[in-house]
Amino acid sequence: MRREDKHLKQFFDPIRADLKKFDKLLDRQLNADSDLIQSVIDHLLERRGKRIRPTFLFLTARCSGMSHPRMTEAALAIELIHTATLLHDDVVDESDKRRGQKTVNINWSNLISILMGDFLFAKAFRLLVTTQTPRLIERVSLATERVSFGELRQIEECGNFDITEDTYIDIISLKTASLFSTSAASGAILKGAPSRETSRLARFGEGVGISFQIADDLLDLIGDSRKTGKNAGSDLMQGKITLPLIHALKNSSRKVRTEITGILSNGTKPSHYSKVIDFIGNSGGIDYARERAMQFGDGALKLIRKYGQSRYHTALENVVNFTVNREN
């Protein structure tokens, strides 16, 4: 029996049957005739993620009347792709903890983490083929490409204290919102819905994905590592410039900006961490980022008003509220 965050229960309930099918398919697909692969799989499944993307896919499809018998395969494919990117990210970021446990690259090696990610990518696209929907395969392929491009753009902008908010939003639209957008549009694509409906749902997913990433970047700064399951301040340590810092630097004096960027340029040490966080908070960066996350979430919800009130619509509203206000 998987443990569920009590805050997530409110939007799991309407799609219990869908998630049950999803979990059964997940367990069936991730069953390898190899002690090494199975040990890594068991490690990954020990603390499964929140299933935000599958949940989002099922709720959006049902809210819009676009549910389809093959949406379970689509949901699992997207979740496997997401997990694969995390395995690769942990190598790139030299992470030692995710979801409160050691990362695969630490528990085994960078090589195992990379190859396991490749294995999950392959599994995902084999699943997509079973949907017999070329438009969906094309859409997920493009989303995967966009995620990779977004990650490269983020690395390119590391340490660039002149990065603008627009560039930041473009990057997270690629690396995070792409899979949310595809999840939201998957039901419509499987149903062969008109392009205007697919586009509406894709834009809805993109807005939620942007909101989700802004909130995630906030958690990196002010989240409790015991709840987030990863080390606090990892973005700062790696030179990633996120929205709270962008806003704070933009609204600070030249003297303060020079002082803070000097600290960050030399590698943020734990002893300097609180000073940088205080600067971001006192400059309005935390409040501004939270407000922007809410704006993107609210804008997304406006796109699905036309589908009317239902338990699925209410659950989607709860998903958006959760993305902005979550603690892990």
N, C-alpha and C positions, 0 to 999 in steps of 0.2 A: 504494500500500500504506500503510494508516494505521499509525502507530506506536502501540504499546500499552505501557502501564506494565507492567513485569514482574510487579508485584503483582496486577494485574487479570487476568492470563492464567489464573489458577487458577479463576476462575469464568466466564470467557468460553468456555472449552473445551467444556463440555457443550451449549452453545447456538450453536455456530458457524454452523450452517445457518440458524437464526432470525435471527442478526445479519447474515448475508449478504443475506437477503431484505430485512431492514430497511434496509440501506445502499443496495440497489438501488432500493427504493421512495423513499427519501429523495432520491436523486439525480434520480429521475424527477419527483418532485413539485416539487422546488426547481430548476426550469428555466424561466426567465422570458424572454419576448420583449421585453426592455427592458434596455438597457445599464446603466442605473442600478441597477435591481433585481438584475440578475445580478452586478454588481460587488459589491454588498453581500452577496449570497448566497455568492459565492466567498470573500469575506472571512470570513464566519461559518464556512464549511466548511474553511477553511485549518487551523484548530486546533479540530477538533470536540471536544465534551465527552467525558466518560468513558462516556456512554450508560448511566449508572447506572439510570435509570428504565426504559428498554426492557429492559435486562438483567434487572432485578428482575422486570418483568412476565413475561418468558419463563421465567425460572427458577421463579417461583412457580406459574405455570400448569402447567408440566411436573412440578414436585414434587408438586402436588396432584392431578394427573391431569385438569386442566381446560384443556388446550391446545385451540386452535380455529383454523381456517384464517384467520380475520379478525383474529387477535391482532396481526399485523404492522401493520395499519392503526391499531389501537388504540394500539399502542406509539408509532408515529410521531406520531399526533395529540397524545398526552401530551407527547412530547419537543418538538414544535413549540410547544405552549402554554408549556412551561417556558422555552424559548428566547425566546419573545415577552415573558414576564415579566422576563427578564434585560435585554432591550433597553430596556424601560420603566424598570426599576430603575436602570440606568446613567444615565438622564436625571435621575431623581429624586435619586440620590446624587451626581451630577456626577462619576461615575467616569471615569477616563482609561485604565484598563487592566483587561483581563479575559483570563484564560488566556494571559497573557504577551504580549498584543498590544493595540494601541490599540482602544478601544471604538468602536462605530459612531457614537455621538454626537460623539466627538472626530474621527474620520476623516472624517465627513461633517457631520452637524448633529443637533441635538436633534429637529428636525422629521422627518428621515429615520429616525432611530432609533424614534421613536414610530410613524410610519406603517408601518415595516417590521415592527414588533411586531404591529400591527393586521392586516397582510397574513398573517402566520404564524398568528394566531388564526383568521382566515377559512379558511385552508388546513386547519387542524386540524379544524374542525367540518365542512367538506366531506368530509374523510376519514371522520369518525365516521358520517356519513350512509350511507356505503357499507357499513358493518357491518350495516345494517338491524336494529339492536338499540336500540329506544327507551330501554330501561333503562340502557344504557351511555351514550347521549347525555345522558340526564338526570344520570347520576352524574358524568360529566366536566364538565358545565355547572355542577353544584353545587360541584365541586372548584375550578373556575376562579373562581367567585364567592367561595369561602372564601379562596383565595389573595389575591385583591384586598382582601377585608375584613381579612385578617391583616396585609397591608402597611400599610393605613390605620391599624390599631390600633397597629402598631409606631411609625408616625410620631406618633400621638397620645401615646405613652408616651415619646417621645424626651426626654431630660433629666429624667425622673422618677426620682429616686434612691430613692424609696420603693416602687418597683414590687416586687411579691412574686414568688417563684419560680413560684407557681401561675399568675399572670397571664402571666409569660414563657412557661411551657409551653403555655398556651392560645394565645398568639400564634403560636408556632412550629408548633403543631398545625395551625393554619389555613394559614399562609403557606408551609410546607415539607411537612409530613406529609400534607396533603390529596392531593397528586399521587402520593406514595408509596402511600398507602392505596388510591387509585383504581387504580394500576398493579397492586397485588397482587390486587385484586378483579376485574380486567377479564376474566381467563380464566373465572372462575366466572359472571360476568354473561353473557358470550357463550354459555356452555354452558347457561344457564338453570338453574343449580344452586340448591338450596334456600337460603333467606335465611340460615339459620344458618351455612352454609358461606361464603357471600359475606361475612357479618359477621365470621367468624373471620379470613378472609384480609385483610379491610379493617383489622381491628385489628392484625394482624401488620404490615401496611404502615405503619400509623400509628406503631407503636412504633419501627420502623426509621427512619422519617422524622424523628422527634423526636431519636433518637440521632444521625442524620446532621447535623442542624442544630446540636446542642450541640457536636459535634466541629468543625463549620465555624466556630462562634463562638470556639472555642479556637484554631483556626488563625489567626484574625484577630489574636489577641494574641501567640502564640508561634511561628507558622509562618514559614518561610523564604520571603520574597517571590519568590525565584528559583524556588521550587518551586510555590508557590500561584498565581503568575501575576497577583497583585494586590498593591496597596500594603498593607503591614502597618499595623494600627491604624486602619483606615478606619472601623470601627464606633465606636471611641472618638471619632474626629474628628467624626463625625456625630451624636454624642450618644446612640447606641444603647446601652441598658443590657442586657447579656447575663448569662447565669448566673454565670460566674466573678466578675464584678464585684458582682452581687447578693449572692452568698454572702460575698464579702470585706467588703462594707459592713455586712452584717448582723452579722458577727462581729468588728467593729472597735470601738474605744473612740469615744466621742463626739468627742474631740479629733481623732483621726486621721481619722474619717469627715468631719468638717467641713473638714479640710485637703484631703482628696482630692476631695470634691465641689466645693470651691472651685476647685481646679485644673481639674476637668472642666467646671464651669459657665462658665469663661472661655475655653473652647475649648482642647482639648489640643494644645499645641505639641510638635513633635518633641523639644525639649529636656526636656519634662515626661514624655514617653512612658515612658521607662525607669523613672521613679519610680513611675508608676501601675502598671506591670507588676510591679515588685518588690513593691509593696503587695498586689496581687492574689495573687501567688505566696506571699508570706510569710503571708498570711491564709488560705491553704488553698483559695483560689478555683479554681486550676487543677486541683488534685487532685480537688476535690469535683465539678467539672463533668465531668471524665473518668470518675469513678465513676458519676455519674448517667447518662452516655451508655451506659456498659456495662450498667447496670441496665435501661434501656429496651430495649437490644438483646437482652439475655438473656431478658427478659420476652416479647419478640416471638417469639423462637425457640421458646419453650415452646408457643406456639399452633400450631406446625406439626409437632410431634413425632408426632402421630397419623398423618401420611402416611408414616412409616417412613423408613429410611435409603435413600438413593440418591445418585447423583452430583449430582443437582440439589439435594438437601437439603444435601449437603456444600458445594456451591458457595454456597448461600444463607448458610450459616454463615460462609463466607469473606467474603461481602459485608458481613455485619454486623460482623465483626472489622475489615474494611477501613474501614468508616465511622467506627469509633471511633479507630483507630490511624493513619489515613492522614496523609500529609505534604503533600498538595496537593488 
